[in-house]
Every structure is written in C-alpha cells, then in structure tokens.
Amino acid sequence: PSSDTENTYGDVNCDGKVNISDVLALNKNLLAGSALSADGAKNADVNKNGKPDSADVMMILQAAIGLIKLS
C-alpha cells in the first residue's frame, strides 16, 4: 500500500486479513524489537498517531475478535 486509502489497518503481517497473528506480530515488534515491513508498520498504526504502540495492539485485538471495525 502506498497511500492511506490502500492501507489495510490492522494487517501487521500483511497476509490480507486481520487476526490474532497481527496482534502477536505487533507485540513481538514492541516487546522484542522484531522488524515490521514498511507496509506492516503503516497497517499497525491503527490509531494514526504516527507510530505503532500498545494502544494499536488493543484496537487490533478488538478488531480480530469482531468488537470493532478498523477504517
């Protein structure tokens, strides 16, 4: 994805869907410093504050279990 309209917010591992794997990928990045792709990092910033963080983890988890929709 090259623009905001093409981002799949929440799809941290860029596999085309938002699920628990994305939560785990972002947690691994935040806690252990594992790398995210450029698109993965953009997709991880679901609250659009400029960087993936723990608030994004919670939003992605809520989306993965169907509580919220990510735009």
N, C-alpha and C positions, 0 to 999 in steps of 0.2 A: 504493500500500500504506500502511495506517495502523498496522499492528502487525507485530511480528517474524514472526508466523506467515504473514503475507501477503508479506513481502519475498521477492524473487527474488534471492538473494545472487549477486553476480557480474554481474548485468544492469545495468551502469553507465549505458548509454544508453537503458534502459527500452524495448527493442524486443521483449521477450518471450523472448529467448534469450541464452545466454552464449557468446560467441565472441571472436575476436581484436579485433573492433570495440570491445568493452568494455575490453580491455586498452589499446587506443590512446586511448580516451576518458579513462580514468583517468590514463594517463601524460601526456596533454595537460593535464589539470587540475593534476597535481602539478608538472609542469615549466614550463608556460606560464601557469598560473593561469586556464585557461578554466573557465567556470562549469559546475557539475553541478546538475541539478534536485534538489529535496529528496529525492525517491524514489531518484534515481540515487546520491546521496551515501550514503543508507542501504544501498542494494544494494552499493555499493562497499566498505563496511566489513565484509568477509567474516570477518576475524579478530575482529570485535566488540570492538575496543579503543577505540572512541569516535570514530575519525576515519579516513578513507581514507588509506592510506600505501603505501610501496613493498612492504611485506610482502603487502598485499592484491593488488597488481599481480601478484606471483608466484603467489599462490593462484588468481587468476582465470585467468592463463595456463595453469596446470596443469589447471584445470577445462575450459578451452576445448579443450585437446588430449586430454582424456579420462583424465588421470592421477589426478585426484581428483574427488570429488563434493562440492559445496557444500551445506550444510544451511541 
